[in-house]
């Protein structure tokens, strides 16, 4: 009996560390897709639709950054901004955003104006919402014509209802050949 108790006492610190790491990895609504070389931030954004939040290019590969913000209403009222370290990809990758409530979301706009918004926020049961009609106002210069900038005043719908998205976002930098 003594050997078993002393063995447990020796292993307890290591078990607590593993448990702590596991709990930290599982906490939060969802985690952002981080671009290589950066760490995701859970900081709060601010501003209203159309407000510019230039979070700078520090730490972003090739000087890429995202300006602007989106405001969601309906199922989830929040202001969404990009933070350095979050993904910023034209086309199918999308832009990972952080809300003023500390949740993460991803907005994807394609050249035909189709919109996909996803979030793991607990209030958003569907998790994925789609819509159409985004106004693409800037495309990459590489010839692929992927959207580098868009303006939204659109509804996106999921199985649990509708979210209205309003605002403007621009991806700027050299990584995706987006105008600066």
C-alpha distance (Angstrom), angle and dihedral (degrees) to the residues before:
residue distance angle dihedral
X1 . . .
X2 3.81 . .
X3 3.84 91.9 .
X4 3.81 91.7 53.5
X5 3.83 93.3 49.6
X6 3.79 93.9 46.8
X7 3.84 90.1 47.3
X8 3.80 90.2 53.7
X9 3.80 91.7 48.9
X10 3.81 90.6 54.0
X11 3.83 93.5 49.6
X12 3.82 97.9 41.7
X13 3.86 97.2 86.2
X14 3.83 92.0 51.6
X15 3.82 91.6 46.9
X16 3.80 91.5 50.7
X17 3.81 91.5 51.4
X18 3.82 92.0 51.0
X19 3.81 90.5 46.8
X20 3.82 91.6 49.4
X21 3.81 92.7 50.4
X22 3.80 91.0 48.1
X23 3.80 92.7 50.5
X24 3.80 92.4 47.6
X25 3.80 91.1 51.0
X26 3.80 92.0 51.1
X27 3.81 98.2 45.5
X28 3.80 123.3 101.1
X29 3.78 133.0 43.8
X30 3.79 95.6 -84.4
X31 3.75 136.8 -29.8
X32 3.79 125.8 -117.6
X33 3.76 125.5 -113.0
X34 3.79 99.6 -111.9
X35 3.76 121.4 -149.4
X36 3.77 113.8 -125.4
X37 3.73 114.5 -81.9
X38 3.79 95.9 21.7
X39 3.75 136.2 90.1
X40 3.77 121.7 -136.0
X41 3.74 117.7 -110.4
X42 3.77 125.3 -146.9
X43 3.80 92.8 -163.4
X44 3.76 121.3 136.3
X45 3.75 123.6 -101.1
X46 3.76 123.9 -149.3
X47 3.73 141.0 -165.8
X48 3.75 138.4 72.4
X49 3.77 131.3 -84.7
X50 3.77 110.2 -58.1
X51 3.81 93.7 16.6
X52 3.76 112.4 135.5
X53 3.75 118.4 -120.9
X54 3.79 106.9 -179.1
X55 3.75 101.8 -176.0
X56 3.77 91.3 -176.7
X57 3.73 133.1 -120.8
X58 3.79 97.9 -92.1
X59 3.78 109.3 132.9
X60 3.82 93.6 3.7
X61 3.81 116.8 121.3
X62 3.80 111.5 -107.1
X63 3.78 92.6 -1.3
X64 3.82 95.1 -71.9
X65 3.79 116.8 162.7
X66 3.79 138.5 158.8
X67 3.79 124.5 -128.7
X68 3.79 128.0 -164.4
X69 3.77 134.5 36.7
X70 3.79 141.4 -116.6
X71 3.78 128.0 -137.6
X72 3.80 118.4 -151.7
X73 3.79 123.3 -159.1
X74 3.76 136.3 171.7
X75 3.79 110.5 45.5
X76 3.82 91.8 16.5
X77 3.81 126.4 21.8
X78 3.80 110.9 -156.6
X79 3.79 145.3 122.9
X80 3.80 113.5 -119.4
X81 3.82 125.7 -156.1
X82 3.78 136.3 168.1
X83 3.79 118.1 -110.6
X84 3.84 125.4 -158.8
X85 3.79 108.4 -93.5
X86 3.81 94.3 34.1
X87 3.81 118.4 110.8
X88 3.79 117.2 -85.9
X89 3.78 109.7 -177.3
X90 3.79 130.6 154.0
X91 3.77 116.6 -132.8
X92 3.77 121.7 1.8
X93 3.82 98.2 4.3
X94 3.78 96.8 60.7
X95 3.77 130.8 -168.6
X96 3.80 121.3 -68.4
X97 3.80 110.7 -138.0
X98 3.79 134.8 -168.0
X99 3.80 119.1 -142.6
X100 3.78 126.5 -140.6
X101 3.83 84.4 -110.4
X102 3.82 91.9 60.7
X103 3.83 96.0 -107.6
X104 3.78 125.4 127.9
X105 3.79 128.9 -126.7
X106 3.78 138.2 169.9
X107 3.81 126.4 -138.2
X108 3.78 120.9 -162.9
X109 3.80 121.9 -175.6
X110 3.80 121.8 -177.9
X111 3.80 128.7 -158.2
X112 3.84 91.7 -100.8
X113 3.83 89.5 60.2
X114 3.81 95.8 -105.7
X115 3.81 114.3 149.5
X116 3.79 130.5 -153.8
X117 3.80 119.0 -175.8
X118 3.80 120.6 -177.7
X119 3.78 130.8 179.7
X120 3.76 138.8 163.0
X121 3.81 92.6 -146.6
X122 3.82 106.1 141.9
X123 3.82 91.9 -126.2
X124 3.81 91.2 58.8
X125 3.80 102.3 75.1
X126 3.83 96.2 176.1
X127 3.80 93.5 52.3
X128 3.83 92.7 -160.3
X129 3.82 127.3 65.8
X130 3.80 128.6 -179.7
X131 3.78 135.9 -166.7
X132 3.79 144.4 148.9
X133 3.78 139.7 -129.7
X134 3.81 103.6 68.2
X135 3.80 111.6 160.0
X136 3.81 106.7 -127.2
X137 3.82 107.0 -156.2
X138 3.81 101.8 168.5
X139 3.82 131.9 37.6
X140 3.79 132.9 -172.9
X141 3.79 118.7 -92.4
X142 3.82 96.6 -132.0
X143 3.79 93.8 89.9
X144 3.80 95.4 -107.7
X145 3.82 89.3 99.9
X146 3.81 94.7 -142.7
X147 3.81 113.3 165.4
X148 3.79 116.1 -97.6
X149 3.81 93.5 172.0
X150 3.78 138.0 25.0
X151 3.77 143.9 169.8
X152 3.79 120.6 -141.0
X153 3.79 133.0 -162.6
X154 3.79 94.2 150.1
X155 3.77 144.4 122.2
X156 3.80 120.5 -120.4
X157 3.79 119.1 -164.5
X158 3.79 134.2 -150.3
X159 3.79 133.3 171.7
X160 3.82 91.2 -84.3
X161 3.81 98.8 47.9
X162 3.79 144.8 -78.9
X163 3.79 135.4 -42.0
X164 3.79 121.2 -165.0
X165 3.82 114.8 -143.2
X166 3.79 122.0 -163.1
X167 3.79 131.0 174.4
X168 3.78 145.9 61.8
X169 3.81 130.7 -86.0
X170 3.80 130.6 -176.2
X171 3.80 127.4 -172.0
X172 3.80 108.3 -149.4
X173 3.77 129.0 -175.1
X174 3.73 146.4 70.2
X175 3.81 102.7 -84.0
X176 3.81 93.6 79.9
X177 3.82 96.2 25.9
X178 3.81 89.8 -111.4
X179 3.83 115.7 159.4
X180 3.79 116.2 -97.7
